[in-house]
Amino acid sequence: MNALDDFGLLLVDDHPLFRDGLTMALQSRAPGLRVRAVSSAEEADQLLSDEAQMFDLVLLDYRLQGTDGLRCALSLRTRHCNVSFGLMSGLDDANLPARVRDAGLVAYLPKALEIDALIESLQLLAAGETVFCEAAETVIPQDTPTQQFGLTARQLAVLQLLATGATNKVIAQNLGISPATVKNHLDAIFEKMGATNRLQAVMMASATTSQDGL
């Protein structure tokens, strides 16, 4: 039995492209994992109050709007003591893993982790271990998907909708274009990014965007 089968994970990140892209990737690579995602600590608090039994681990982004994930994790832990808490971050801060460990959380995971490495870390956490990865060793560039891959504003809008799991038809309806035009945009996006499929494009964009520490 896979350690992640029926393991409940709650992601807290206010950046929709990273949040939704990571959720899609985890659901694809670890079908037995139960993943939910919210954009704020307030939403997480409400969900944990309503469905506490559904979650085993809460992973918060370090940079949340108006606060930081470590502070939020400590606050949430006082009200939801049956759930484990960990932190994710795109920051190049060598002291952050130690701070997270000293605060009593169970994990520090860099956002730059490849999906396979992230799943391995989650498997260790599901088995009751702690995981504290080192922060990035180099300064991370501040590129956006538009800058790095040369996407147009419309192509970026298509990619953002793609990250939510929207079909070509839904994307077309949201942007007021035809499904055929959506397909043309996707072909151009894949070519510019060097991606071969929808999931790969979303994850490449998510990794790039997460590196600015959002």
N, C-alpha and C positions, 0 to 999 in steps of 0.2 A: 504494500500500500504506500502511495506517495505521501510524504509528510504534509503536503499542502492540500490533500483532499479534505474538503469540508473545513479548511482553515479560513477564518474570517479576517479580512484586511480592510481597514478604513484609511484611505488616502486623504490628506488635507493639504490642498495646494490652490492658491488663488490664480494660477496661470492656467487657463483652460486648455491650451494646446498641449502642454506637458501633462496635465492631469488626465485628460481624456485619452491622449496617445498612450500613456503608460498603462492606463486601465485596459485599453484594447489589447496591448501587447501581452499583459499578464493573463488576460482571459484566453488569449490565443495559445500561449505557451504552457499555461498551467490550468487546464479546464476545470480541475477539481477545486481550485482556489475560489473562494467567495470574495469578490472585490466590490467595494462601494467607494465613491469619491465625492467629496464636498469641497467648497471653496473657502471655508472659514472655520475657525475654532468654535464659533457660535453654532454653526450648523452641525459640527461634530458633536458638540455637547448635547444638542437636542436629539440627534440620532442615537447616541449612546444611552440617553435617558429612555428613549422609546423602545430601542431594540438592543439592549446591552448584551443579551445572550448571543447575538449574531456575530460579535467581533472578538477576536483574540489579540489583535495588534492594531495600533493606530500609528501611522507614519505621517508626521507633519513636516512641511517645508519649513526651513529656518526663517525665511523671509516671508512673512504674511503681512497683509495690509495693516499698518498701524501698530504692529507688534512683532514679536518673533516667536518661532515655533517652540523653542525651548521653554520660554516663559508660559506659553499656552499649554504645553505638555504637562508641566508641573501643576498648573492650575486644574487641568482636566483630571489628572491622576488623583487629586484629593477627592473628587466626586465619583470617580469610576475606578475603584481600586482593583477590580477583577480583570482589568484589561491592561495589557502591556503597551508601553509607549516608546517610540523611537523617532529619530530625526533624519531628514534628508536635506542636503544642501548642495548648491553649486558654487559655494564660496571657497576661495583658496585661503583657508584659515587653519593652520597646523594645530592650533590650540582647541579647536572646536570638538574633535572626537573625545579628548580628555574631559572637557567640560560636560559633555553629554554623559559620559561614563560616571563622572563624579556626582552628577545630579540624580543618578539612579535609574536612568533610562536603559533600555536593553539593546539599543542599536544606534549607530551612526552610519548612514549610507550616502556616499556621494551621488549626486544626480548623474554624473558622467558614467556610472557603472553600465556595462553592457547588460542586456536583458538576461543572458545566461548567468552572469555573475550575480545579478540581483535575485534571480530565482534560487540560486544556491544559498544566498544569504537568508532568504525567507525560509528555506527548508531548515536551516540551522536554527532560526528563531522559532519555527514551529515545533522543533524538537526540544525546545527549552533552553537553548544556548543563547549567548549574547554575541553580537557582532559589532565591532567598531573598526571600520575601514579607515585608512589614512586619508587625510584631505589631499586634494590635487597638489602636485608638486610644482606646477607651473602656473603662471598667471593666465587665466582663461580669457580669450578674446571676447569682445563685446558685439560680435556680429549678430544680426538677425537673419531669419530665413530669406528675407527679401534681399539683403545686402550680400550674403554669402553665395546664394544660389542664383541671383539675378532674376527672381520672380517678379512679375508685375503685380500691381495691387489686386487685380481681379484673380490672378493665379493664387495669391496668398489667401484671398477670401475663400476660394475653392478648397484650398488645403486646410484652412481652419474648420470649415464645415465637414471635411473628410475626417478630421480628428474626432468629431462627435459620433462617427459611425453612419453618417448620412449617406444614402444611396445617390446615384447620379440624378435620379428623378427629384429627390428632395432638394439636392443642391440647386438644381435648375429652378425649382419653384421659389427657393429662397432668394436667388440672385436675379430672377426674371429673365433667364436665358433658356435655351433648349437643351435637352439631354445630350444631343449630338455635340453642342458647343462645350458642354461640361467635359465630355470625353476628349475633345480636342485639347482643352486646358490640361486635363490629367496627363495626356500623352506628352505635352510640353513640359509639365512639371517633372515627370519621371525622367525625361531626357536631361533637363537642366540639373537635377539633383543626382543623377546616376542611379536612380531607384528602379527596381523591377516590378514593384507592386504597391498597392495602397498603404499597407501596414508599414513597409519599409520607409516610404516617403514621410509618413507621419512621425515615425520614430527618429528619423534623421533630423527633421525639423524640431522635434521636441528636445533632442539632445543639444542642438545648437542654441535654442532659446533658453534652455535651463542653465546654460553656462554663464549667463549674465547675472546669476544669483537670484533670479526672480522666484 
